[in-house]
Amino acid sequence: MLAKRIITCLDVKEGRTVKGVHFNDLKDAGDIVELAKKYSVAGADELVFLDITASNDNRSTRLSWVERVATAVDVPFTVGGGIAREADVEALLKKGADKISVNSAALSEPDLIDRLAYHFGKQCIVVAIDARYEKEEWCVYSKGGRLRTERELYTWALEVGERGAGEILFTSMDHDGTNRGFACEAIARLSGLVNVPVIASGGAGKLADFNEVFTKGKADAALAAGVFHYGRLTVGQVKAYLRQNGIMVRG
């Protein structure tokens, strides 16, 4: 069995790390470089950096921000936000990203996933899916959670896997920032459907939530932000707890 991963996330706006609830009410959470370095030293398995207003502003991710963070970490580093073409990916990889995350552009142009997987390898391509549970189905959103699409979570996840995504990063907008636990039922269904690793995001608040997302949710990795930013838990505490509960983690 592959070891489970603990991934920390920097949601970035105007060069600062921010965190909100349900993708709204964003509050400052610290300097991007200081937090990135902190999590790298603390034993995070990977770091995800999301320029959360890039797609809505119709621009690419700020390369200077990416370069500053890349020089501060020595763990795999995924970057997302405003990625719409091959040139965007090439520029980010040159600035230090190991993987890239696409969301809005893939929803409007699905064959972008095929092209990116072909040119850069599927191991480099993460497709992020933000969804909210509405009228008994998971509705997919784009533009940083601002625009509801006609896509449904499970059918879209199957398609992105078939098109060449190396991983899927699923964020429950209903659980985001609530600290009430992950959407484990949806994550388990998703993990059982697709043939690529699923990263679960949204809702981490206590140690038991991480245990549940791996046992009940069957996730391959758990991503968290606020619970680490504000000192409620540390990466080390989470990993020690998981080991005590018989879950294999890295490091």
C-alpha positions in Angstrom: 0.0 0.0 0.0 1.3 3.4 -0.9 1.9 5.8 2.0 -0.7 8.5 2.4 0.4 12.1 1.8 -0.2 15.2 3.9 -0.3 18.3 1.7 -0.3 21.9 2.8 -1.9 24.6 0.7 -1.3 28.3 0.2 -4.3 30.2 -1.3 -2.7 33.3 -2.5 -4.2 36.7 -3.2 -2.2 39.9 -3.9 1.0 38.1 -2.8 -0.3 37.0 0.6 -1.7 33.8 1.9 -5.4 34.0 2.7 -8.0 31.7 4.0 -11.8 31.9 4.1 -15.0 29.8 4.6 -16.8 28.4 1.6 -14.4 30.3 -0.6 -15.6 33.6 0.9 -14.7 36.1 3.7 -11.0 35.8 3.0 -8.6 36.7 5.8 -4.9 37.2 5.8 -3.0 34.1 7.0 0.6 35.1 6.5 3.6 35.6 4.2 3.8 33.1 1.4 7.5 32.4 1.7 7.5 32.2 5.5 4.7 29.7 5.5 6.1 27.7 2.6 9.4 27.3 4.4 7.7 26.5 7.6 5.7 23.6 6.1 8.7 22.3 4.1 10.7 22.1 7.3 7.8 20.6 9.3 7.6 17.6 7.1 4.8 18.3 4.6 4.9 15.8 1.8 4.0 18.4 -0.8 3.0 22.1 -1.1 0.2 23.4 -3.3 0.2 27.1 -4.3 -3.0 28.5 -5.8 -3.2 32.0 -7.2 -7.0 32.1 -6.4 -7.9 35.2 -8.4 -5.9 34.6 -11.5 -8.7 32.8 -13.5 -11.3 35.4 -12.6 -8.9 38.2 -13.5 -8.1 36.5 -16.8 -4.4 36.4 -16.2 -1.7 33.8 -15.5 -0.2 33.0 -12.2 2.3 35.6 -10.9 5.7 34.1 -11.8 7.6 36.2 -9.3 5.5 34.7 -6.4 6.1 31.2 -7.6 9.9 31.7 -7.9 10.1 33.1 -4.4 8.3 30.1 -2.9 10.2 27.6 -5.0 13.5 28.8 -3.6 12.2 28.3 -0.1 11.0 24.7 -0.2 12.5 21.3 -0.9 9.3 19.3 -1.3 7.3 18.7 -4.4 5.5 22.0 -5.4 2.3 22.3 -7.3 1.1 25.6 -8.8 -2.4 26.5 -10.0 -4.3 29.6 -11.1 -4.9 31.0 -14.6 -3.2 28.2 -16.4 -4.7 28.1 -19.9 -2.1 27.0 -22.4 1.2 25.0 -22.7 3.3 28.2 -22.5 1.9 28.9 -19.0 3.0 25.4 -17.8 6.4 25.8 -19.3 6.9 29.1 -17.6 5.9 27.8 -14.2 8.1 24.7 -14.5 11.1 27.0 -15.3 10.3 29.0 -12.1 10.5 25.9 -9.9 7.1 24.2 -10.0 7.1 20.4 -10.1 3.4 20.0 -11.0 0.7 22.3 -12.2 -3.0 22.4 -11.3 -5.7 23.3 -13.9 -9.3 24.0 -13.2 -11.3 26.7 -15.0 -9.5 26.4 -18.4 -10.0 22.7 -18.4 -13.7 23.1 -17.9 -14.0 25.5 -20.8 -11.5 23.6 -23.0 -11.3 19.9 -21.9 -8.8 18.9 -24.5 -6.3 21.2 -22.7 -5.8 18.2 -20.3 -4.9 15.9 -23.2 -2.4 18.4 -24.6 -0.7 19.1 -21.3 -0.5 15.4 -20.4 1.1 14.8 -23.9 3.6 17.6 -23.7 4.6 17.4 -20.0 3.6 13.9 -18.8 0.5 13.1 -16.8 2.6 12.9 -13.6 2.9 16.7 -13.9 -0.9 17.4 -14.4 -3.3 17.8 -11.5 -6.9 18.7 -12.3 -8.6 20.6 -9.5 -12.4 20.2 -9.1 -14.3 22.6 -6.9 -17.9 21.4 -6.2 -20.9 22.2 -4.1 -23.7 19.8 -3.2 -27.0 21.2 -4.6 -30.3 19.5 -5.3 -28.9 16.0 -4.6 -25.9 16.3 -6.9 -22.4 17.7 -6.8 -22.2 20.7 -9.1 -18.8 21.8 -10.4 -17.7 25.4 -10.2 -15.0 27.4 -12.0 -13.4 30.8 -11.6 -12.4 30.2 -8.0 -15.8 29.0 -7.0 -17.6 32.0 -8.5 -19.2 30.4 -11.6 -21.5 27.4 -11.5 -21.0 25.1 -14.5 -23.2 22.4 -16.0 -20.7 19.8 -15.0 -21.3 17.1 -12.4 -18.5 16.0 -10.1 -18.3 12.3 -10.9 -18.8 12.4 -14.7 -16.3 15.3 -14.9 -13.8 13.4 -12.8 -14.1 10.3 -15.0 -13.5 12.4 -18.1 -10.4 14.2 -16.7 -8.9 10.9 -15.7 -9.4 9.5 -19.2 -8.0 12.6 -20.7 -4.7 12.2 -18.9 -4.9 13.9 -15.5 -2.2 12.4 -13.1 -4.2 13.4 -10.0 -7.5 14.9 -9.0 -7.7 17.6 -6.3 -11.3 17.6 -5.1 -12.4 20.5 -2.9 -15.9 20.4 -1.3 -17.0 24.1 -1.2 -19.5 23.1 1.4 -16.8 21.9 3.8 -14.1 24.5 2.9 -12.9 26.4 6.0 -15.5 24.9 8.3 -13.1 22.6 10.3 -15.9 20.1 10.5 -14.3 17.3 8.6 -14.0 16.2 5.0 -16.8 15.2 2.6 -15.8 11.6 3.1 -18.8 10.0 1.4 -18.2 11.9 -1.8 -14.4 11.4 -1.6 -14.9 7.6 -1.2 -17.2 7.4 -4.2 -14.8 9.5 -6.2 -11.8 7.4 -5.2 -13.7 4.2 -6.2 -14.6 5.6 -9.6 -11.3 7.0 -11.0 -8.0 5.3 -11.7 -5.8 8.2 -10.6 -5.0 9.4 -7.0 -7.5 11.6 -5.3 -6.4 14.5 -3.1 -9.1 15.4 -0.6 -9.5 19.1 0.4 -12.0 21.1 2.5 -12.9 20.7 6.1 -9.9 19.5 8.1 -10.2 20.7 11.7 -9.0 17.9 14.1 -6.8 14.9 14.1 -9.7 12.5 13.7 -10.7 14.2 10.4 -7.4 13.0 8.8 -7.9 9.5 10.0 -11.5 9.5 8.6 -10.5 10.8 5.2 -8.1 8.0 4.7 -10.2 5.2 6.2 -13.8 6.2 5.3 -12.9 8.5 2.4 -10.2 6.2 0.8 -8.3 9.3 -0.3 -4.7 9.1 -1.4 -3.7 12.4 0.1 -5.2 15.0 2.4 -4.8 18.7 1.8 -5.3 21.3 4.5 -4.7 25.0 5.0 -6.3 26.9 7.8 -5.8 24.2 10.4 -2.1 24.6 9.9 -1.9 28.3 9.2 -3.5 29.2 12.5 -1.7 26.7 14.6 -4.6 24.4 15.4 -2.5 21.4 14.3 1.0 20.8 13.0 2.0 18.4 10.2 4.1 16.4 12.7 1.1 16.0 15.0 -1.1 14.7 12.1 1.5 12.2 10.9 2.2 10.9 14.4 -1.5 10.4 15.0 -2.0 8.6 11.7 0.9 6.3 12.5 -0.6 5.5 15.9 -3.8 4.6 14.1 -2.1 2.2 11.7 -2.0 4.5 8.6 1.2 4.5 6.7 2.5 8.1 6.0 5.7 9.4 4.6 8.7 10.7 6.5 
